[in-house]
């Protein structure tokens, strides 16, 4: 039986994140098809700078163990967090409409 966490991490590493551009390069390839040009790298950096906002979160292994466990159980962490935030926004909008 394969370790589920290993599979989960492999999926996470191979899955691009919504809204962010990534460059993929092939290793061991002698042809130009597998190499990323400097122009492509600059274009991706420019796009990400203009269109992408990153947030980083530090979690304490002791005090935030429940959050860490939940996030480790989810394949698409970014999608999960975005879904929770959108549900919260919708809930707030609904509550404001009742007032």
LUMZALO-581179 format. One record per atom (N, C-alpha, C, O): residue in one letter; x, y, z; atom name; residue number from 1. Coordinates in Angstrom, 1 decimal, decimal comma. Atoms other than C-alpha are relative to their C-alpha. Layout:
BEGIN
+----+--------+--------+--------+----+-----+
| aa |     xx |     yy |     zz | at |   i |
+----+--------+--------+--------+----+-----+
|  A |      X |      Y |      Z | CA | NUM |
...
+----+--------+--------+--------+----+-----+
***
This chain:
BEGIN
+----+--------+--------+--------+----+-----+
| aa |     xx |     yy |     zz | at |   i |
+----+--------+--------+--------+----+-----+
|  X |    0,8 |   -1,2 |    0,0 |  N |   1 |
|  X |    0,0 |    0,0 |    0,0 | CA |   1 |
|  X |    0,9 |    1,2 |    0,0 |  C |   1 |
|  X |    1,8 |    1,4 |    0,8 |  O |   1 |
|  X |   -0,8 |   -1,2 |    0,1 |  N |   2 |
|  X |    1,4 |    3,4 |   -1,0 | CA |   2 |
|  X |   -0,4 |    1,0 |    1,1 |  C |   2 |
|  X |   -1,6 |    1,0 |    1,6 |  O |   2 |
|  X |    0,2 |   -1,0 |   -1,0 |  N |   3 |
|  X |    1,7 |    6,2 |    1,6 | CA |   3 |
|  X |   -0,9 |    1,1 |   -0,6 |  C |   3 |
|  X |   -0,4 |    1,7 |   -1,6 |  O |   3 |
|  X |    1,0 |   -0,9 |    0,5 |  N |   4 |
|  X |   -1,3 |    8,5 |    1,0 | CA |   4 |
|  X |    0,7 |    1,4 |    0,0 |  C |   4 |
|  X |    0,4 |    2,2 |   -0,9 |  O |   4 |
|  X |   -0,6 |   -1,3 |   -0,2 |  N |   5 |
|  X |    0,7 |   11,6 |    2,2 | CA |   5 |
|  X |    1,0 |    0,2 |   -1,2 |  C |   5 |
|  X |    1,1 |    1,3 |   -1,7 |  O |   5 |
|  X |   -0,9 |   -0,1 |    1,1 |  N |   6 |
|  X |    3,4 |   10,9 |   -0,4 | CA |   6 |
|  X |   -0,7 |    0,3 |   -1,3 |  C |   6 |
|  X |   -0,3 |    1,2 |   -2,1 |  O |   6 |
|  X |    0,8 |   -0,3 |    1,2 |  N |   7 |
|  X |    0,8 |   10,8 |   -3,2 | CA |   7 |
|  X |   -0,5 |    1,4 |    0,0 |  C |   7 |
|  X |   -0,5 |    2,0 |   -1,0 |  O |   7 |
|  X |    0,6 |   -1,3 |   -0,1 |  N |   8 |
|  X |   -0,9 |   13,9 |   -1,9 | CA |   8 |
|  X |    1,1 |    1,1 |   -0,2 |  C |   8 |
|  X |    0,8 |    2,0 |   -0,9 |  O |   8 |
|  X |   -1,1 |   -1,0 |    0,2 |  N |   9 |
|  X |    2,4 |   15,8 |   -1,8 | CA |   9 |
|  X |    0,4 |    0,0 |   -1,5 |  C |   9 |
|  X |    0,7 |    1,1 |   -2,0 |  O |   9 |
|  X |   -0,3 |    0,1 |    1,4 |  N |  10 |
|  X |    3,2 |   14,6 |   -5,3 | CA |  10 |
|  X |   -1,0 |    0,7 |   -0,9 |  C |  10 |
|  X |   -0,7 |    1,5 |   -1,8 |  O |  10 |
|  X |    1,1 |   -0,7 |    0,7 |  N |  11 |
|  X |   -0,2 |   15,9 |   -6,6 | CA |  11 |
|  X |    0,2 |    1,5 |    0,2 |  C |  11 |
|  X |    0,0 |    2,3 |   -0,7 |  O |  11 |
|  X |   -0,2 |   -1,4 |   -0,3 |  N |  12 |
|  X |    0,4 |   19,2 |   -4,8 | CA |  12 |
|  X |    1,1 |    0,6 |   -0,8 |  C |  12 |
|  X |    1,0 |    1,7 |   -1,4 |  O |  12 |
|  X |   -1,2 |   -0,6 |    0,7 |  N |  13 |
|  X |    3,8 |   19,7 |   -6,4 | CA |  13 |
|  X |   -0,2 |    0,1 |   -1,5 |  C |  13 |
|  X |    0,4 |    0,9 |   -2,2 |  O |  13 |
|  X |    0,2 |    0,0 |    1,4 |  N |  14 |
|  X |    2,5 |   18,9 |   -9,9 | CA |  14 |
|  X |   -1,2 |    0,8 |   -0,5 |  C |  14 |
|  X |   -1,5 |    0,9 |   -1,6 |  O |  14 |
|  X |    1,3 |   -0,7 |    0,4 |  N |  15 |
|  X |   -0,7 |   21,0 |   -9,8 | CA |  15 |
|  X |    0,3 |    1,5 |    0,0 |  C |  15 |
|  X |    0,7 |    2,1 |    1,1 |  O |  15 |
|  X |   -0,2 |   -1,5 |    0,0 |  N |  16 |
|  X |   -0,4 |   24,7 |  -10,9 | CA |  16 |
|  X |   -1,1 |    0,6 |    0,8 |  C |  16 |
|  X |   -2,2 |    0,1 |    0,9 |  O |  16 |
|  X |    1,0 |   -0,7 |   -0,8 |  N |  17 |
|  X |   -2,2 |   27,2 |   -8,7 | CA |  17 |
|  X |   -0,7 |    1,0 |   -0,9 |  C |  17 |
|  X |   -0,1 |    1,6 |   -1,8 |  O |  17 |
|  X |    0,8 |   -0,9 |    0,7 |  N |  18 |
|  X |   -5,0 |   29,2 |  -10,1 | CA |  18 |
|  X |    0,5 |    1,5 |    0,0 |  C |  18 |
|  X |    0,8 |    2,0 |    1,1 |  O |  18 |
|  X |   -0,3 |   -1,4 |    0,0 |  N |  19 |
|  X |   -4,1 |   32,7 |  -11,2 | CA |  19 |
|  X |    1,5 |    0,3 |    0,0 |  C |  19 |
|  X |    1,9 |    1,5 |    0,0 |  O |  19 |
|  X |   -1,5 |   -0,2 |    0,0 |  N |  20 |
|  X |   -0,3 |   32,2 |  -11,2 | CA |  20 |
|  X |    0,6 |   -0,7 |   -1,1 |  C |  20 |
|  X |    0,3 |   -1,9 |   -1,3 |  O |  20 |
|  X |   -0,7 |    0,7 |    1,1 |  N |  21 |
|  X |    1,9 |   31,5 |  -14,1 | CA |  21 |
|  X |    1,3 |   -0,7 |    0,5 |  C |  21 |
|  X |    2,0 |   -0,2 |    1,4 |  O |  21 |
|  X |   -1,2 |    0,8 |   -0,3 |  N |  22 |
|  X |    4,6 |   28,9 |  -13,8 | CA |  22 |
|  X |    0,8 |   -0,3 |   -1,3 |  C |  22 |
|  X |    0,1 |   -0,5 |   -2,3 |  O |  22 |
|  X |   -0,9 |    0,5 |    1,1 |  N |  23 |
|  X |    7,5 |   28,0 |  -16,1 | CA |  23 |
|  X |    0,4 |   -1,4 |    0,2 |  C |  23 |
|  X |    0,8 |   -1,8 |    1,3 |  O |  23 |
|  X |   -0,4 |    1,4 |   -0,2 |  N |  24 |
|  X |    8,1 |   24,4 |  -16,7 | CA |  24 |
|  X |    1,2 |   -0,2 |   -1,0 |  C |  24 |
|  X |    1,2 |    0,2 |   -2,1 |  O |  24 |
|  X |   -1,2 |    0,3 |    0,8 |  N |  25 |
|  X |   11,5 |   23,3 |  -17,9 | CA |  25 |
|  X |    0,3 |   -1,5 |    0,0 |  C |  25 |
|  X |    0,0 |   -2,2 |    1,1 |  O |  25 |
|  X |   -0,4 |    1,4 |    0,1 |  N |  26 |
|  X |   12,7 |   19,8 |  -19,0 | CA |  26 |
|  X |    1,5 |    0,0 |    0,3 |  C |  26 |
|  X |    2,3 |    0,8 |   -0,1 |  O |  26 |
|  X |   -1,4 |    0,2 |   -0,3 |  N |  27 |
|  X |   16,0 |   18,6 |  -17,6 | CA |  27 |
|  X |    0,5 |   -1,1 |   -0,9 |  C |  27 |
|  X |   -0,2 |   -2,1 |   -1,2 |  O |  27 |
|  X |   -0,6 |    1,0 |    0,8 |  N |  28 |
|  X |   18,3 |   16,6 |  -19,7 | CA |  28 |
|  X |   -0,3 |    0,1 |   -1,5 |  C |  28 |
|  X |    0,0 |   -0,9 |   -2,2 |  O |  28 |
|  X |    0,4 |   -0,2 |    1,4 |  N |  29 |
|  X |   17,0 |   17,9 |  -23,0 | CA |  29 |
|  X |    1,0 |    0,9 |   -0,7 |  C |  29 |
|  X |    1,3 |    1,9 |   -0,2 |  O |  29 |
|  X |   -1,0 |   -0,7 |    0,7 |  N |  30 |
|  X |   19,4 |   19,1 |  -25,6 | CA |  30 |
|  X |   -0,7 |    1,0 |   -1,0 |  C |  30 |
|  X |   -0,1 |    1,9 |   -1,5 |  O |  30 |
|  X |    0,7 |   -0,9 |    0,9 |  N |  31 |
|  X |   16,7 |   20,8 |  -27,8 | CA |  31 |
|  X |   -0,5 |    1,2 |    0,7 |  C |  31 |
|  X |   -0,7 |    1,3 |    1,9 |  O |  31 |
|  X |    0,5 |   -1,3 |   -0,5 |  N |  32 |
|  X |   15,3 |   24,3 |  -27,4 | CA |  32 |
|  X |   -1,4 |   -0,1 |    0,6 |  C |  32 |
|  X |   -1,8 |    0,7 |    1,3 |  O |  32 |
|  X |    1,4 |    0,2 |   -0,4 |  N |  33 |
|  X |   11,8 |   23,0 |  -26,8 | CA |  33 |
|  X |   -0,2 |   -0,1 |    1,5 |  C |  33 |
|  X |   -1,2 |    0,3 |    2,0 |  O |  33 |
|  X |    0,1 |    0,2 |   -1,4 |  N |  34 |
|  X |   12,5 |   22,2 |  -23,2 | CA |  34 |
|  X |    0,6 |    1,0 |    0,8 |  C |  34 |
|  X |    0,6 |    0,9 |    2,0 |  O |  34 |
|  X |   -0,7 |   -1,0 |   -0,8 |  N |  35 |
|  X |   14,3 |   25,3 |  -22,2 | CA |  35 |
|  X |   -0,8 |    1,3 |    0,0 |  C |  35 |
|  X |   -1,6 |    1,6 |   -0,9 |  O |  35 |
|  X |    0,8 |   -1,2 |   -0,1 |  N |  36 |
|  X |   12,8 |   28,5 |  -21,0 | CA |  36 |
|  X |    0,9 |    1,2 |   -0,3 |  C |  36 |
|  X |    2,0 |    1,4 |    0,2 |  O |  36 |
|  X |   -0,8 |   -1,1 |    0,4 |  N |  37 |
|  X |   14,1 |   31,7 |  -22,6 | CA |  37 |
|  X |   -0,1 |    1,1 |    1,1 |  C |  37 |
|  X |   -1,0 |    1,1 |    1,9 |  O |  37 |
|  X |    0,0 |   -1,1 |   -0,9 |  N |  38 |
|  X |   15,0 |   34,8 |  -20,7 | CA |  38 |
|  X |   -1,2 |    0,9 |   -0,2 |  C |  38 |
|  X |   -1,7 |    1,4 |    0,8 |  O |  38 |
|  X |    1,2 |   -0,8 |    0,3 |  N |  39 |
|  X |   12,2 |   36,6 |  -22,4 | CA |  39 |
|  X |   -1,3 |   -0,6 |    0,7 |  C |  39 |
|  X |   -2,1 |    0,2 |    1,2 |  O |  39 |
|  X |    1,1 |    0,7 |   -0,7 |  N |  40 |
|  X |    9,7 |   34,0 |  -21,1 | CA |  40 |
|  X |    0,0 |    0,2 |    1,5 |  C |  40 |
|  X |   -1,0 |    0,5 |    2,1 |  O |  40 |
|  X |   -0,2 |   -0,2 |   -1,4 |  N |  41 |
|  X |   11,1 |   34,3 |  -17,6 | CA |  41 |
|  X |   -0,5 |    1,4 |    0,4 |  C |  41 |
|  X |   -1,2 |    1,6 |    1,4 |  O |  41 |
|  X |    0,3 |   -1,4 |   -0,3 |  N |  42 |
|  X |   10,8 |   38,1 |  -17,7 | CA |  42 |
|  X |   -1,5 |    0,2 |   -0,1 |  C |  42 |
|  X |   -2,1 |    1,0 |    0,7 |  O |  42 |
|  X |    1,5 |   -0,2 |    0,2 |  N |  43 |
|  X |    7,2 |   37,9 |  -19,0 | CA |  43 |
|  X |   -0,8 |   -0,6 |    1,1 |  C |  43 |
|  X |   -1,7 |    0,0 |    1,6 |  O |  43 |
|  X |    0,7 |    0,6 |   -1,2 |  N |  44 |
|  X |    6,1 |   35,6 |  -16,2 | CA |  44 |
|  X |    0,2 |    0,8 |    1,2 |  C |  44 |
|  X |   -0,7 |    1,1 |    2,0 |  O |  44 |
|  X |   -0,3 |   -0,9 |   -1,1 |  N |  45 |
|  X |    7,8 |   37,8 |  -13,6 | CA |  45 |
|  X |   -0,9 |    1,3 |   -0,1 |  C |  45 |
|  X |   -1,5 |    1,7 |    0,9 |  O |  45 |
|  X |    0,8 |   -1,2 |    0,2 |  N |  46 |
|  X |    6,1 |   40,9 |  -15,1 | CA |  46 |
|  X |   -1,5 |   -0,3 |    0,2 |  C |  46 |
|  X |   -2,2 |    0,5 |    0,9 |  O |  46 |
|  X |    1,4 |    0,4 |   -0,2 |  N |  47 |
|  X |    2,7 |   39,1 |  -15,2 | CA |  47 |
|  X |   -0,3 |   -0,2 |    1,5 |  C |  47 |
|  X |   -1,3 |    0,4 |    2,0 |  O |  47 |
|  X |    0,2 |    0,2 |   -1,4 |  N |  48 |
|  X |    3,0 |   37,9 |  -11,6 | CA |  48 |
|  X |    0,0 |    1,2 |    0,8 |  C |  48 |
|  X |   -0,8 |    1,4 |    1,8 |  O |  48 |
|  X |   -0,1 |   -1,3 |   -0,7 |  N |  49 |
|  X |    4,0 |   41,3 |  -10,4 | CA |  49 |
|  X |   -1,2 |    0,8 |   -0,2 |  C |  49 |
|  X |   -1,7 |    1,5 |    0,8 |  O |  49 |
|  X |    1,2 |   -0,8 |    0,2 |  N |  50 |
|  X |    1,0 |   42,9 |  -12,0 | CA |  50 |
|  X |   -1,3 |   -0,6 |    0,4 |  C |  50 |
|  X |   -2,2 |    0,1 |    0,8 |  O |  50 |
|  X |    1,3 |    0,7 |   -0,2 |  N |  51 |
|  X |   -1,7 |   40,3 |  -11,5 | CA |  51 |
|  X |   -0,1 |   -0,9 |    1,2 |  C |  51 |
|  X |   -1,2 |   -1,3 |    1,5 |  O |  51 |
|  X |    0,0 |    1,0 |   -1,1 |  N |  52 |
|  X |   -0,7 |   38,1 |   -8,5 | CA |  52 |
|  X |    0,3 |    0,6 |    1,3 |  C |  52 |
|  X |    1,3 |    1,4 |    1,4 |  O |  52 |
|  X |   -0,3 |   -0,4 |   -1,3 |  N |  53 |
|  X |   -0,8 |   38,8 |   -4,8 | CA |  53 |
|  X |    0,2 |   -1,2 |    0,9 |  C |  53 |
|  X |   -0,7 |   -2,1 |    0,9 |  O |  53 |
|  X |   -0,3 |    1,2 |   -0,9 |  N |  54 |
|  X |    0,8 |   36,3 |   -2,4 | CA |  54 |
|  X |   -0,2 |    0,3 |    1,4 |  C |  54 |
|  X |    0,1 |    1,4 |    1,9 |  O |  54 |
|  X |    0,1 |   -0,1 |   -1,4 |  N |  55 |
|  X |    0,0 |   35,8 |    1,2 | CA |  55 |
|  X |    0,7 |   -1,2 |    0,6 |  C |  55 |
|  X |    0,5 |   -2,3 |    0,2 |  O |  55 |
|  X |   -0,7 |    1,0 |   -0,6 |  N |  56 |
|  X |    2,2 |   33,8 |    3,5 | CA |  56 |
|  X |   -0,5 |   -0,1 |    1,5 |  C |  56 |
|  X |   -0,8 |    0,9 |    2,1 |  O |  56 |
|  X |    0,6 |    0,2 |   -1,3 |  N |  57 |
|  X |    1,1 |   32,3 |    6,8 | CA |  57 |
|  X |    1,0 |   -1,0 |    0,8 |  C |  57 |
|  X |    1,4 |   -2,0 |    0,3 |  O |  57 |
|  X |   -0,8 |    0,8 |   -0,8 |  N |  58 |
|  X |    3,3 |   30,9 |    9,6 | CA |  58 |
|  X |   -0,9 |   -0,7 |    1,1 |  C |  58 |
|  X |   -1,7 |    0,0 |    1,7 |  O |  58 |
|  X |    0,8 |    0,7 |   -1,0 |  N |  59 |
|  X |    1,7 |   28,2 |   11,8 | CA |  59 |
|  X |    0,9 |   -0,7 |    1,0 |  C |  59 |
|  X |    1,9 |   -1,3 |    0,6 |  O |  59 |
|  X |   -0,7 |    0,7 |   -1,1 |  N |  60 |
|  X |    2,9 |   27,0 |   15,1 | CA |  60 |
|  X |   -0,3 |   -1,4 |    0,1 |  C |  60 |
|  X |   -1,5 |   -1,8 |    0,2 |  O |  60 |
|  X |    0,3 |    1,5 |    0,0 |  N |  61 |
|  X |    3,3 |   23,2 |   15,2 | CA |  61 |
|  X |   -0,7 |   -0,4 |    1,2 |  C |  61 |
|  X |   -1,4 |   -1,5 |    1,1 |  O |  61 |
|  X |    0,7 |    0,4 |   -1,2 |  N |  62 |
|  X |    2,0 |   23,1 |   18,7 | CA |  62 |
|  X |   -1,4 |    0,6 |    0,1 |  C |  62 |
|  X |   -2,4 |   -0,1 |    0,2 |  O |  62 |
|  X |    1,2 |   -0,7 |   -0,2 |  N |  63 |
|  X |   -0,7 |   25,7 |   19,0 | CA |  63 |
|  X |   -1,0 |    0,0 |   -1,2 |  C |  63 |
|  X |   -2,2 |    0,1 |   -1,1 |  O |  63 |
|  X |    0,9 |    0,1 |    1,2 |  N |  64 |
|  X |   -2,0 |   25,4 |   15,4 | CA |  64 |
|  X |    0,0 |   -1,4 |   -0,6 |  C |  64 |
|  X |   -0,2 |   -1,5 |   -1,8 |  O |  64 |
|  X |   -0,1 |    1,4 |    0,5 |  N |  65 |
|  X |   -1,7 |   21,6 |   15,1 | CA |  65 |
|  X |   -1,3 |   -0,4 |   -0,7 |  C |  65 |
|  X |   -1,2 |   -1,1 |   -1,7 |  O |  65 |
|  X |    1,3 |    0,4 |    0,7 |  N |  66 |
|  X |   -5,4 |   21,3 |   14,2 | CA |  66 |
|  X |   -0,1 |    0,6 |   -1,4 |  C |  66 |
|  X |   -0,6 |    0,0 |   -2,3 |  O |  66 |
|  X |    0,1 |   -0,7 |    1,3 |  N |  67 |
|  X |   -5,1 |   23,8 |   11,4 | CA |  67 |
|  X |    1,0 |   -0,7 |   -1,0 |  C |  67 |
|  X |    0,7 |   -1,0 |   -2,2 |  O |  67 |
|  X |   -1,0 |    0,7 |    0,8 |  N |  68 |
|  X |   -1,9 |   22,1 |   10,1 | CA |  68 |
|  X |   -0,5 |   -1,4 |   -0,5 |  C |  68 |
|  X |   -0,4 |   -1,8 |   -1,6 |  O |  68 |
|  X |    0,6 |    1,4 |    0,4 |  N |  69 |
|  X |   -3,6 |   18,6 |   10,2 | CA |  69 |
|  X |   -1,1 |    0,2 |   -1,1 |  C |  69 |
|  X |   -1,1 |   -0,6 |   -2,0 |  O |  69 |
|  X |    1,1 |   -0,1 |    1,0 |  N |  70 |
|  X |   -6,6 |   19,9 |    8,3 | CA |  70 |
|  X |    0,6 |    0,4 |   -1,4 |  C |  70 |
|  X |    0,2 |   -0,2 |   -2,4 |  O |  70 |
|  X |   -0,6 |   -0,4 |    1,3 |  N |  71 |
|  X |   -4,5 |   21,7 |    5,6 | CA |  71 |
|  X |    0,8 |   -1,2 |   -0,6 |  C |  71 |
|  X |    0,8 |   -1,3 |   -1,9 |  O |  71 |
|  X |   -0,7 |    1,2 |    0,6 |  N |  72 |
|  X |   -2,4 |   18,5 |    5,2 | CA |  72 |
|  X |   -0,9 |   -1,0 |   -0,6 |  C |  72 |
|  X |   -0,5 |   -1,8 |   -1,4 |  O |  72 |
|  X |    0,9 |    1,0 |    0,5 |  N |  73 |
|  X |   -5,5 |   16,5 |    4,6 | CA |  73 |
|  X |   -0,7 |    0,5 |   -1,3 |  C |  73 |
|  X |   -1,4 |   -0,3 |   -2,0 |  O |  73 |
|  X |    0,6 |   -0,6 |    1,2 |  N |  74 |
|  X |   -6,6 |   18,8 |    1,7 | CA |  74 |
|  X |    1,0 |    0,0 |   -1,1 |  C |  74 |
|  X |    2,1 |    0,5 |   -1,0 |  O |  74 |
|  X |   -0,9 |    0,0 |    1,2 |  N |  75 |
|  X |   -5,2 |   18,3 |   -1,8 | CA |  75 |
|  X |    0,3 |    1,4 |   -0,5 |  C |  75 |
|  X |    1,4 |    1,8 |   -0,8 |  O |  75 |
|  X |   -0,2 |   -1,4 |    0,6 |  N |  76 |
|  X |   -5,8 |   21,9 |   -3,0 | CA |  76 |
|  X |   -0,2 |    1,0 |    1,1 |  C |  76 |
|  X |   -1,3 |    1,5 |    1,4 |  O |  76 |
|  X |    0,0 |   -0,9 |   -1,1 |  N |  77 |
|  X |   -4,9 |   24,1 |   -0,1 | CA |  77 |
|  X |   -0,5 |    1,4 |   -0,4 |  C |  77 |
|  X |   -1,3 |    2,0 |    0,3 |  O |  77 |
|  X |    0,4 |   -1,3 |    0,4 |  N |  78 |
|  X |   -5,3 |   27,3 |   -2,0 | CA |  78 |
|  X |   -1,5 |    0,1 |   -0,3 |  C |  78 |
|  X |   -2,2 |    1,0 |    0,1 |  O |  78 |
|  X |    1,4 |    0,0 |    0,3 |  N |  79 |
|  X |   -8,7 |   26,4 |   -3,3 | CA |  79 |
|  X |   -0,9 |   -0,2 |    1,2 |  C |  79 |
|  X |   -1,9 |    0,4 |    1,3 |  O |  79 |
|  X |    0,7 |    0,1 |   -1,2 |  N |  80 |
|  X |   -9,8 |   25,3 |    0,1 | CA |  80 |
|  X |   -0,1 |    1,3 |    0,8 |  C |  80 |
|  X |   -1,2 |    1,6 |    1,2 |  O |  80 |
|  X |    0,0 |   -1,2 |   -0,8 |  N |  81 |
|  X |   -8,8 |   28,5 |    1,8 | CA |  81 |
|  X |   -0,9 |    1,1 |   -0,7 |  C |  81 |
|  X |   -1,6 |    1,8 |   -0,1 |  O |  81 |
|  X |    0,7 |   -1,0 |    0,7 |  N |  82 |
|  X |  -10,3 |   30,6 |   -1,0 | CA |  82 |
|  X |   -1,5 |   -0,3 |    0,1 |  C |  82 |
|  X |   -2,3 |    0,6 |    0,2 |  O |  82 |
|  X |    1,4 |    0,3 |   -0,2 |  N |  83 |
|  X |  -13,6 |   28,7 |   -0,7 | CA |  83 |
|  X |   -0,5 |    0,4 |    1,3 |  C |  83 |
|  X |   -1,6 |    1,0 |    1,4 |  O |  83 |
|  X |    0,4 |   -0,4 |   -1,3 |  N |  84 |
|  X |  -13,8 |   29,3 |    3,0 | CA |  84 |
|  X |   -0,2 |    1,5 |    0,1 |  C |  84 |
|  X |   -1,1 |    2,0 |    0,7 |  O |  84 |
|  X |    0,1 |   -1,5 |   -0,1 |  N |  85 |
|  X |  -13,1 |   33,0 |    2,6 | CA |  85 |
|  X |   -1,2 |    0,5 |   -0,8 |  C |  85 |
|  X |   -2,0 |    1,4 |   -0,4 |  O |  85 |
|  X |    1,2 |   -0,4 |    0,8 |  N |  86 |
|  X |  -15,8 |   33,3 |   -0,2 | CA |  86 |
|  X |   -1,3 |   -0,3 |    0,7 |  C |  86 |
|  X |   -2,2 |    0,4 |    0,6 |  O |  86 |
|  X |    1,2 |    0,3 |   -0,8 |  N |  87 |
|  X |  -18,3 |   31,5 |    2,0 | CA |  87 |
|  X |   -0,2 |    1,0 |    1,1 |  C |  87 |
|  X |   -1,4 |    1,4 |    1,4 |  O |  87 |
|  X |    0,1 |   -1,0 |   -1,0 |  N |  88 |
|  X |  -17,5 |   33,9 |    4,8 | CA |  88 |
|  X |   -0,5 |    1,4 |   -0,5 |  C |  88 |
|  X |   -1,3 |    2,0 |    0,1 |  O |  88 |
|  X |    0,4 |   -1,2 |    0,6 |  N |  89 |
|  X |  -17,9 |   36,9 |    2,5 | CA |  89 |
|  X |   -1,5 |    0,0 |   -0,3 |  C |  89 |
|  X |   -2,2 |    0,9 |   -0,1 |  O |  89 |
|  X |    1,4 |    0,1 |    0,3 |  N |  90 |
|  X |  -21,2 |   35,6 |    1,3 | CA |  90 |
|  X |   -0,9 |    0,0 |    1,2 |  C |  90 |
|  X |   -2,0 |    0,6 |    1,2 |  O |  90 |
|  X |    0,7 |    0,0 |   -1,3 |  N |  91 |
|  X |  -22,4 |   35,0 |    4,9 | CA |  91 |
|  X |   -0,1 |    1,4 |    0,5 |  C |  91 |
|  X |   -1,2 |    1,8 |    0,9 |  O |  91 |
|  X |    0,0 |   -1,4 |   -0,5 |  N |  92 |
|  X |  -21,4 |   38,6 |    5,8 | CA |  92 |
|  X |   -1,0 |    0,8 |   -0,8 |  C |  92 |
|  X |   -1,7 |    1,6 |   -0,3 |  O |  92 |
|  X |    0,9 |   -0,8 |    0,8 |  N |  93 |
|  X |  -23,3 |   40,0 |    2,8 | CA |  93 |
|  X |   -1,4 |   -0,3 |    0,3 |  C |  93 |
|  X |   -2,3 |    0,5 |    0,3 |  O |  93 |
|  X |    1,4 |    0,4 |   -0,4 |  N |  94 |
|  X |  -26,4 |   38,0 |    3,7 | CA |  94 |
|  X |   -0,4 |    0,6 |    1,3 |  C |  94 |
|  X |   -1,5 |    1,1 |    1,4 |  O |  94 |
|  X |    0,3 |   -0,6 |   -1,3 |  N |  95 |
|  X |  -26,2 |   39,2 |    7,3 | CA |  95 |
|  X |   -0,3 |    1,5 |   -0,1 |  C |  95 |
|  X |   -1,1 |    2,0 |    0,6 |  O |  95 |
|  X |    0,1 |   -1,4 |    0,2 |  N |  96 |
|  X |  -25,8 |   42,8 |    6,2 | CA |  96 |
|  X |   -1,4 |    0,3 |   -0,7 |  C |  96 |
|  X |   -2,0 |    1,4 |   -0,4 |  O |  96 |
|  X |    1,3 |   -0,2 |    0,7 |  N |  97 |
|  X |  -28,9 |   42,5 |    4,0 | CA |  97 |
|  X |   -1,2 |   -0,2 |    0,9 |  C |  97 |
|  X |   -2,2 |    0,4 |    0,6 |  O |  97 |
|  X |    1,1 |    0,2 |   -1,0 |  N |  98 |
|  X |  -31,0 |   41,4 |    7,0 | CA |  98 |
|  X |   -0,1 |    1,2 |    0,9 |  C |  98 |
|  X |   -1,2 |    1,4 |    1,5 |  O |  98 |
|  X |    0,0 |   -1,1 |   -0,9 |  N |  99 |
|  X |  -30,1 |   44,5 |    9,0 | CA |  99 |
|  X |   -0,8 |    1,2 |   -0,5 |  C |  99 |
|  X |   -0,9 |    2,2 |    0,2 |  O |  99 |
+----+--------+--------+--------+----+-----+
***
